């Protein structure tokens, strides 16, 4: 049954044909568009393509940034970022949906950039990348200064001129793009490259870095707000002076650097002292040192003169010492003869007490005492020996009284079996059993013939 509300002349489409027709119509009508919206549903795919949605208060649209276009963007999309994109509208037949193919991307006004900058600053600060405790001291007299900036332009010329004017120093320039596509990667790679130079390599390693760029708009300076640049600055083991734009310009690298200079020229002034000022200071210090040494010498001479006046006269000291020597020499001559006389007197006194009669008397008395002691000792020994002999005889008498030999001597015998056990009863004997009889004068072996006798 046919619905009469539709004319029969309307052409019939397949699904694919209708999708193709819609794709052609959309792409012809919206071949190039600019769309403003807030980023949502962001997906950075491993293939390098970026899938996202743009929304406003009431609608949203799917969008794609192909890999080549994504790498060329100076600002990468982030959730919540308000942007203006340029591209073409197309359809996606498998889902019957339309989507925006983005070719360029820009921030929706400076206010959006400032919001993104503030959000990023807070996030990096929360990580501790701006901690003052991480700041390194700037060397007072750097041997080699590394400069990361554009190879052309007034910035590098101003830095080199100012260094030459103040204090000629060796400079290594690592040229980079300071704006546009690839600038953040080049700046971060330059900082890491200087840090990776070996200490004693063919290319010397700087002990101070200057990252510099001339003035510009917020978007012109955006490469120095990139997260990779900020992280490489914070991780640098070489002290870094940031000199981006003019004094009123502030980028995130300024917070991560060890020192911020308002201009590139000021960075050169911070890096090295003025040679003339150093020379003047050295001359002044030398003059002050000479005056101090001269004054000190004069004071020492004056003090020495005062001390010398307090010392006694040399001739007086020598005369007194000469008299002392003469007196001691006289005593030295007399002393030996006096010593000998004193010893002779002592010997005579001792000699009188050492006469032979006294010695013989003492010897005879000692001999008599020895003889008396020997007699007493012999008498005591004999008495002790007699007492011990009597005690021993008494012990032997008691032993004999209890010995079995005394019993045997009175006519008894001791009966043992062949195992040397004493036999006291006949109940254990049998005919033919061998026994040993012990008499007072020896032993005999006998045999039992009859055990029935009473």
C-alpha positions, 0 to 999 in steps of 0.5 A, spaced: 500 500 500 502 506 497 502 513 501 499 518 497 502 523 501 508 522 497 509 523 490 511 517 486 517 521 482 521 522 488 528 519 487 530 513 492 536 513 495 540 507 499 543 509 506 550 510 503 548 514 497 544 518 502 550 519 507 554 521 501 549 526 498 549 529 505 557 529 506 557 533 499 552 538 501 555 539 508 562 540 505 560 544 500 556 549 504 561 549 510 568 548 506 571 553 511 568 555 518 571 558 524 568 556 531 568 558 538 567 554 544 569 550 550 574 544 550 571 538 553 571 530 552 579 531 550 582 524 548 590 525 545 590 518 541 596 514 541 596 515 534 598 522 534 591 524 532 586 528 537 579 527 538 575 533 542 568 536 543 567 543 543 561 546 546 557 552 548 551 553 553 546 549 549 550 545 544 556 541 542 560 538 536 565 533 535 572 535 532 578 532 530 585 534 529 589 530 525 597 528 527 600 533 522 596 539 524 596 537 532 604 538 532 603 544 528 599 548 534 602 553 538 597 552 543 595 545 545 587 544 547 586 542 554 579 541 558 575 547 559 580 552 555 576 557 550 578 557 543 577 559 536 578 553 531 578 554 523 577 548 519 572 544 515 565 541 517 564 534 514 560 527 516 562 521 519 557 515 515 558 509 520 555 513 525 551 518 521 554 524 525 557 530 523 564 533 525 569 538 525 576 537 522 580 543 525 586 546 522 588 551 526 587 553 533 587 560 537 585 562 544 579 566 545 582 572 547 587 574 551 583 573 557 583 565 556 590 565 555 591 568 562 586 563 565 590 558 562 597 561 564 594 562 571 591 555 572 598 552 569 602 556 574 598 554 580 599 546 578 606 547 577 607 551 584 603 545 587 608 540 585 614 544 588 617 546 581 617 554 584 620 552 591 625 557 593 629 552 597 631 549 590 634 555 587 641 555 586 646 561 587 649 565 581 656 564 580 660 571 582 665 570 576 663 564 571 668 561 566 663 560 561 656 562 560 651 558 555 646 562 552 639 559 549 636 564 544 635 566 537 641 566 533 639 572 529 636 578 532 638 584 537 638 579 544 644 575 542 648 582 540 646 585 546 648 580 551 655 579 547 656 586 547 654 587 554 658 582 557 664 584 553 663 591 555 663 589 563 667 583 563 669 579 557 667 572 558 667 565 554 660 564 551 656 558 548 650 560 544 645 554 543 640 557 537 633 556 538 626 558 535 623 562 541 616 563 538 611 558 534 611 551 532 617 547 535 619 552 540 618 549 547 621 543 544 628 546 542 628 551 548 627 545 553 632 540 549 637 546 549 637 547 557 638 539 557 643 539 552 648 544 556 646 540 562 648 533 559 655 536 556 661 532 560 665 536 565 672 535 561 669 534 554 671 537 547 665 542 548 666 545 555 660 545 560 658 552 562 657 554 569 651 559 568 645 559 563 641 565 560 635 563 557 633 570 553 628 573 548 626 580 546 619 583 548 612 581 545 605 579 546 603 574 551 602 569 545 609 571 542 612 569 549 607 563 550 613 558 548 616 560 555 610 558 559 610 551 556 610 545 561 616 542 558 620 548 558 619 550 565 620 543 568 627 542 564 629 549 567 627 547 574 631 540 573 637 544 571 643 543 575 646 549 572 644 555 575 639 559 570 637 566 569 631 568 565 630 574 561 624 574 557 621 580 554 621 586 558 620 588 565 613 588 565 613 581 562 612 575 566 612 568 564 612 561 568 620 560 566 621 566 571 618 562 577 622 556 575 629 559 574 634 561 579 634 568 578 630 573 573 632 579 569 628 584 567 631 584 560 636 580 556 641 586 557 640 586 565 641 578 565 648 580 562 649 585 567 647 580 573 652 574 570 658 578 570 661 584 574 664 590 571 672 589 570 673 596 571 670 596 578 673 590 580 680 593 578 678 599 582 676 595 588 683 591 588 687 597 587 683 600 593 684 594 597 691 593 596 692 601 598 688 599 604 693 593 605 699 597 605 697 602 609 695 597 614 701 593 614 705 599 615 701 601 621 702 595 624 710 595 623 710 601 626 706 599 632 711 593 633 717 597 632 714 602 638 712 596 642 719 593 641 723 599 643 718 600 649 720 593 651 727 594 650 727 600 655 724 595 660 730 590 660 736 591 664 743 593 661 747 587 658 753 589 661 750 589 668 747 582 667 754 579 664 758 582 670 753 579 675 754 572 672 761 573 671 762 574 679 757 568 680 761 564 676 768 566 679 764 564 686 762 557 684 769 555 681 772 557 687 767 552 691 768 547 686 776 547 687 775 546 695 769 541 694 773 535 692 778 535 698 772 537 703 768 531 701 774 526 701 776 529 709 768 527 711 768 520 708 775 519 711 772 521 718 766 517 717 770 511 715 774 511 721 768 511 725 765 505 722 772 502 722 772 502 730 766 498 730 768 493 725 774 490 730 775 482 729 774 481 736 767 483 736 766 479 729 769 472 733 764 474 739 758 474 735 760 468 731 761 464 737 754 466 740 751 464 733 754 457 733 752 456 740 745 457 738 745 453 732 748 447 736 742 448 741 737 448 736 740 442 733 740 438 739 732 440 741 730 438 734 733 431 734 730 430 741 723 432 739 724 428 732 725 422 737 719 423 741 715 424 735 717 417 732 716 413 738 709 416 739 707 414 732 710 407 733 706 406 739 700 408 735 702 403 729 703 397 734 696 398 737 693 399 730 696 392 728 694 389 734 686 391 733 687 389 726 689 382 728 684 381 733 678 382 727 682 378 722 680 371 719 687 369 719 687 369 727 681 365 727 684 360 722 690 359 726 685 357 732 684 351 728 678 353 723 678 353 716 675 357 710 671 354 705 670 357 698 668 354 691 672 355 685 669 362 683 672 364 690 665 365 693 665 363 701 661 357 702 657 358 709 652 352 708 651 345 705 645 346 702 648 349 696 653 343 695 652 337 691 656 330 690 663 332 686 663 339 687 670 342 688 671 346 694 678 350 696 679 349 704 684 355 706 688 353 713 693 358 716 699 355 712 695 355 705 690 352 701 688 345 699 683 343 693 677 337 695 671 334 692 665 333 696 663 325 696 657 325 700 652 331 702 647 327 706 652 327 713 649 331 718 
